[in-house]
Amino acid sequence: MDKRYPDKPDTVYFFGTCLVDAVYPEAGMAAIRLLQREGVRVVFPQNQSCCGQPAYNSGFPDEARAVARQQLDTFTRDYPIVVPSGSCAGMMKRHYPMLFARDRDLSRIRAFSNRIFELTEFLVHVLKVKLEDRGDPIQVTWHSSCHAAREMGVTEDSKNLVRQLKNVTLTELEKERECCGFGGTFAVKQPAISAAMVTDKIADIRGTGAGRVLSGDCGCLMNITGAMERGKVGIQGQHIAQFLWERTNG
Amino acid sequence: MGDQTFSFEKNVETALGDTQLRANFEYAMSTLYQKRKAVFADEAETERLREVGNAVRQRALSKLPELLEKLEKKCIENGIQVHWAETTDEANRIILKIMDDHRATRMVKGKSMVSEEMHLNKFLEEHGKEVMETDLGEYIIQLAGETPSHIIVPAVHKNKDQIAKLFHEKIPGAPYTEKVEELNALARKTLREKFQHADIGLSGVNMAVAETGTLCLVENEGNGRMCTTVPPVHVAVMGLEKVVEKLSDVPPVLRLLTGSATGQIITTYFNMITTPRKPGEKDGPEEVHLVILDNGRSAILKDPELRQTLQCIRCGTCLNHCPVYTRIGGHAYGFVYPGPIGKILTPQMEGLEKTGGIISASSLCNACEEVCPVKIPIPELIRRLRNESYDSKGSVPGHGYKWNLPEVLVWKAWALVNRYPRLNELAMKVGGLFGDRFPKIGPLKQWTRVRTTPRLARHSLHELVKTEGVDHE
């Protein structure tokens, strides 16, 4: 995977993602705090919305393009754009150039895509964060979204951040690279298959003995924690940004 | 050509409810997964090889008509008779005629997915011919009266005990045994006899080399060699995309094929068939026929994006790595080609409207794309076909069949909310007031089958950044 990282910038844009915005805003705030703590100015443009992936994956590329263009027109300055989701970052980095392949504006879109960074890779490679753990001992496991793993290639970066915390034991899943069954509209269009997948994922999570499952993607989290809650599995799910902030702040 | 009563949804429910089936698949698929991983341990080398495989297949498809003509010319020079079939029915009739011309009644068959696509066995049996599958897996499912559930390991849905029972019931005089060696011996004994008395042998083709007119056949059991050398007539069937340009294209594709399919560096047998028996030679068929089938492939070739579907070398590794296939198995898909490759190939061959929404059965996890030995962008093609399902101006058969006003309006409204910040703000505010108190209807009904309702935050991140003093231009 072709990866180039810039030097530490003064200012970054934060693209919160629609799911963080609506369901997990505290994870978004934690991510912003983590960035700010490294001395970076974070700008959150109010005109941002969704990366467009739901429509793109469901067979509505025109609608996806319209929404994607809203982001292109919003994040206009030359700052890196940090995204607390491997899936949304993958959409903006890998798929925008395909979505706009026949667009006159393609070079501008490519430049935009090159400015996209997933949160944990940005913390590791650009800000080179050093985390000091202030929390009690805890065992956690890591769930990587498929796009964080296969489109962004950031799974190791995320886990390495967790590994920096001295009181945290990270136990990996047996099938870390297997999908949790979210897949956006897949979960509601093929509910039976999706249910079978998330059930297996939860069995894998339980098998680690961890009390908490961390992820960098709120879609997966909503799927996994929703199913754990419903199945009365006493394991918490949390976005990595929130976990890192809670363990290192104060 | 699918079953009229085909319902993907029903098939899925049945498959997911069958605990034995799920156990069989999980065991077999994780074995194949591990074997592939072991043989492609060197990631950089594997990537290099996949690039070569992709280039070989793309080059072949870019000049397919020319290569097919060359293949035909070379085959004829070598003494192989070439037949062209536009439809599966034509292909079946060509083979029936070859059999009739030789007064042949007994056929032995090596493994061939194209012949499955043609439903050749059924056709020949209806015309009074005896057709015997000789690949062990195919033999098992033929005894059971089933179709392949996987393109490489067709009986993978059955475990040893189920096969033991089947053999005991279906093979005359077979004692009940669960010992693998004894089961193998039982099949071997039956099949040997069939090989000896067969009038005609049929095989598939893994690659046909245009440069030399060579038909390449990969196998592990030796039954392919028997089918192509013992009977007096050999008929090979291939999809028209299976051609490669040069002999030097064969080694990288072979390496990718066997490594991806079964985790083998090389298979036990690799047959390269170029001529019938020549004067003075002691074995080999007196006649070799090659049937080249189109069945929608040339239409797929016309679209530069969808054409990538035809790069497929039928290794089946996308099935082994697919979280959907490994849970529902091959039969649920209702057509010959299951799994990720089936999801993109079947709708293009049969028409989107006939394939019961299998195109929606993907979480777009990209596992298939990651392992495809010839780098077919399967998720991208799934997206394209999903779009075709709604697009009345599309080009794939059945395009636009799913168009419906409510769904289109939902996406239009979604786009509107996400394009106008004021609307978005309002939607978030209203949503936040509801929290998780939404009626469980529509998509939410499906979601909450095994999950709790997502709780919309009282204050969105858009609002939080303002109160928390973050720069929010």
Contacts between the chains, C-beta under 8 A, distances in Angstrom:
chain1	res1	chain2	res2	distance
A	14	B	470	7.9
A	16	B	461	4.5
A	16	B	462	7.6
A	18	B	418	7.3
A	20	B	461	5.7
A	21	B	428	6.8
A	21	B	460	4.9
A	21	B	461	4.4
A	21	B	462	6.1
A	22	B	428	6.1
A	22	B	431	6.3
A	22	B	456	5.4
A	22	B	457	6.5
A	22	B	460	6.1
A	23	B	454	5.3
A	23	B	455	6.8
A	23	B	456	6.1
A	23	B	457	6.1
A	24	B	457	7.3
A	25	B	457	4.9
A	25	B	459	6.4
A	25	B	460	5.7
A	25	B	461	4.0
A	25	B	463	7.8
A	25	B	464	5.0
A	26	B	457	7.7
A	26	B	464	7.8
A	28	B	461	4.1
A	28	B	464	7.2
A	29	B	461	6.9
A	29	B	464	5.4
A	29	B	465	7.5
A	29	B	468	6.2
A	32	B	465	7.1
A	32	B	468	7.9
A	32	B	470	5.7
A	36	B	470	8.0
A	41	B	471	6.4
A	42	B	470	6.0
A	42	B	471	6.5
A	43	B	470	8.0
A	43	B	471	4.5
A	43	B	472	7.4
A	43	B	473	6.0
A	44	B	461	7.6
A	44	B	462	7.8
A	44	B	465	4.4
A	44	B	470	5.3
A	44	B	471	6.6
A	44	B	472	4.7
A	44	B	473	8.0
A	45	B	472	7.2
A	45	B	473	5.5
A	46	B	421	6.2
A	46	B	462	6.1
A	46	B	472	5.4
A	46	B	473	6.9
A	47	B	421	4.8
A	49	B	417	7.6
A	49	B	418	4.0
A	49	B	419	7.3
A	49	B	421	7.3
A	49	B	424	5.3
A	50	B	418	4.7
A	52	B	418	7.6
A	54	B	414	7.1
A	55	B	411	5.5
A	55	B	414	6.6
A	55	B	415	6.8
A	56	B	383	6.8
A	57	B	364	5.6
A	57	B	383	6.3
A	57	B	386	7.5
A	58	B	386	6.3
A	58	B	411	7.2
A	59	B	383	7.0
A	59	B	386	3.3
A	59	B	387	4.3
A	59	B	388	7.7
A	59	B	389	5.8
A	59	B	390	5.1
A	59	B	391	7.8
A	59	B	402	7.9
A	60	B	387	7.2
A	60	B	390	6.9
A	60	B	411	4.5
A	61	B	383	7.8
A	61	B	387	5.7
A	63	B	411	4.7
A	63	B	412	6.7
A	63	B	414	6.6
A	63	B	415	4.0
A	66	B	415	4.8
A	66	B	419	5.8
A	67	B	414	7.8
A	67	B	415	5.5
A	67	B	418	4.3
A	67	B	419	6.1
A	69	B	419	8.0
A	70	B	418	6.4
A	70	B	419	4.9
A	98	B	380	7.1
A	146	B	363	7.2
A	146	B	364	7.7
A	146	B	365	3.8
A	146	B	366	5.7
A	146	B	367	7.2
A	147	B	366	7.2
A	150	B	365	7.5
A	150	B	366	4.3
A	150	B	367	7.5
A	150	B	369	7.6
A	150	B	370	5.6
A	151	B	366	6.8
A	177	B	367	7.2
A	178	B	323	5.6
A	178	B	365	7.9
A	178	B	367	7.7
A	179	B	323	4.7
A	179	B	363	5.0
A	179	B	365	3.8
A	179	B	367	7.1
A	181	B	323	7.3
A	181	B	363	6.4
A	182	B	363	6.6
A	183	B	362	7.1
A	183	B	363	2.7
A	183	B	364	5.9
A	183	B	365	6.9
A	184	B	363	7.9
A	184	B	364	7.7
A	185	B	360	8.0
A	185	B	443	7.7
A	186	B	360	7.1
A	186	B	361	7.8
A	186	B	362	6.6
A	186	B	363	4.4
A	186	B	364	7.2
A	187	B	363	7.9
A	187	B	446	7.4
A	187	B	447	6.2
A	188	B	443	4.0
A	188	B	444	7.9
A	188	B	446	4.2
A	188	B	447	5.5
A	189	B	357	7.7
A	189	B	360	4.5
A	189	B	446	7.7
A	190	B	12	7.3
A	190	B	324	7.7
A	190	B	360	5.9
A	190	B	361	5.1
A	191	B	446	4.0
A	191	B	447	7.4
A	191	B	449	5.3
A	191	B	450	7.9
A	192	B	9	7.7
A	192	B	12	5.3
A	192	B	13	5.9
A	192	B	16	5.7
A	193	B	12	6.0
A	193	B	16	7.2
A	193	B	324	5.6
A	193	B	327	6.3
A	193	B	328	6.4
A	193	B	361	6.2
A	194	B	363	7.3
A	195	B	449	6.0
A	195	B	450	4.4
A	196	B	16	5.3
A	196	B	327	5.0
A	197	B	323	5.6
A	197	B	324	7.9
A	197	B	327	6.8
A	197	B	363	7.4
A	198	B	450	6.7
A	198	B	451	7.6
A	199	B	450	7.1
A	200	B	327	7.9
A	222	B	454	5.3
A	223	B	451	6.8
A	226	B	447	7.5
A	226	B	451	3.3
A	226	B	452	4.9
A	226	B	453	7.8
A	226	B	454	6.6
A	227	B	450	5.2
A	227	B	451	4.8
A	229	B	451	7.5
A	229	B	452	4.5
A	230	B	448	7.7
A	230	B	450	5.9
A	230	B	451	5.2
A	230	B	452	5.0
A	231	B	450	7.4
